[in-house]
Amino acid sequence: MEKYKNKIVVISGGLGDIGSAIALAFGKKGAKVAISDLFGFDDAKHRVEELRSKGCTDLSYHKVDVVSESEITAWIDAVEKEWGLPQIIVPNAGIVIAGSLTGDDLSTDDVKKQLDVNFWGSYHLAVQASKRIRAKGLPGRITFIGSWAAERPNARISAYCISKASIRMLCKTMALELAAYDILVNEIAPGIVEGGLSKKNQQKDPELLKLHLKSTPTRKLVSVDEIAAHVLRLSDFEYNNLTGTTLTVDGGLSLTSKMTQ
Ligand SMILES: NC(=O)c1ccc[n+]([C@@H]2O[C@H](COP(=O)([O-])OP(=O)(O)OC[C@H]3O[C@@H](n4cnc5c(N)ncnc54)[C@H](O)[C@@H]3O)[C@@H](O)[C@H]2O)c1
C-alpha cells in the first residue's frame, strides 16, 4: 500500500479500458492519479465518477489530445501545480485503423493518424515528463503501452504494427539516455485484451473473437487488470535496474508464426 502512496501518476487515454484499469490499480494503492483523454468533462464524468467510487479517490481529469505538444505541456503544468511533478508516466492513448498499406482500404491519412496518436502522442508525454524529472534530479518510471503487434507484422492492421514498433525503439533509446538518472523506461506489450480496441473490433466482427481465441496459445484474452498489475510492477521505485525491456503479456500470441486464419 505504502509504495505508491501519494506518488503522482499520469496516464494518457485514461478513459479507455486499459487506461482506466491502470488508474484504478494505482488509485487503490493511494497514488494521486491524473488521467487525460479526448473528451470534455461532461462526457468523461461517468467514468471519472466510476473510478472515484471504486477507490481511485485522488483523481484528476483533463481534456488532452496527445497529438498536440502544447496540450501535453499544459496538462503536465496543471498536474504539477496541483500536486507536484509526476514521476510515474504511462503513455497509453492509442488508436487502430484496420487495413493494409498496399491495398485500397487504408489511406495515407489513416497511416499518419496512427503514427500521430500512437508514436507522437507517446513521445510528447514521455519526453516532456522525463525532461522535467531529470531537471529536478528525481527518479522516474515510464511505462509505454505498446503491443504484440510491434513484433509481428499483421496485414489486417499494418500501420498500427508500424506505430507500435516505433514505440519499442523510443522506449529503448529513452531507457539508454535516462538510465544514469534513475529514470527507467519500459514497455508492456499486451496481446488481445478483453476490452478496449480489441473488444470494439470484435463487436463489429463477431468472428474476430473466435479468431483471437484460436490464435492465442493460452486460449485466453488478457484482462485489463493483469496489464495494470504489470504497469505497477514496472513503476516500482525499489527496482533500479529494470530498464529498456518489453514485458510481453500476450498469452504466447507473438510466439506463433501466424495468426490463425
Ligand atoms: N485492447 C487491446 O487488445 C490492446 C492490445 C494491445 C495494445 N493495446 C494498447 O492499449 C492502449 C489502450 O487501448 P485500449 O485497448 O484500452 O483502447 P480504448 O479505446 O479503450 O482506450 C484508448 C483511449 O485513448 C484515447 N485516445 C485516442 N486518441 C487520443 C488522442 N489523440 N489523445 C488522447 N487520447 C486519445 C481514446 O479516447 C480512448 O479512451 C493503446 O495504446 C492500445 O494500442 C490494446
The ligand as an ORCA input file, in Angstrom:
! r2SCAN-3c Opt
* xyz 0 1
  N      -7.241     -3.714    -26.394
  C      -6.245     -4.425    -26.876
  O      -6.425     -5.602    -27.258
  C      -4.850     -3.862    -26.934
  C      -3.805     -4.740    -27.272
  C      -2.519     -4.242    -27.322
  C      -2.272     -2.917    -27.047
  N      -3.300     -2.085    -26.726
  C      -2.979     -0.699    -26.453
  O      -3.528     -0.303    -25.214
  C      -3.712      1.109    -25.228
  C      -5.090      1.444    -24.666
  O      -6.081      0.961    -25.559
  P      -7.459      0.271    -25.107
  O      -7.453     -1.084    -25.665
  O      -7.716      0.493    -23.672
  O      -8.483      1.078    -26.022
  P      -9.554      2.196    -25.636
  O     -10.108      2.672    -26.916
  O     -10.487      1.655    -24.607
  O      -8.638      3.326    -24.971
  C      -7.834      4.205    -25.732
  C      -8.106      5.606    -25.251
  O      -7.230      6.510    -25.948
  C      -7.997      7.670    -26.230
  N      -7.415      8.425    -27.356
  C      -7.451      8.123    -28.669
  N      -6.857      9.085    -29.378
  C      -6.429     10.014    -28.488
  C      -5.763     11.263    -28.605
  N      -5.413     11.769    -29.805
  N      -5.479     11.954    -27.479
  C      -5.858     11.472    -26.265
  N      -6.499     10.319    -26.077
  C      -6.777      9.593    -27.190
  C      -9.386      7.147    -26.568
  O     -10.361      8.170    -26.484
  C      -9.553      6.036    -25.554
  O     -10.200      6.473    -24.381
  C      -3.494      1.571    -26.668
  O      -2.211      2.142    -26.792
  C      -3.580      0.277    -27.455
  O      -2.849      0.327    -28.645
  C      -4.592     -2.529    -26.662
*
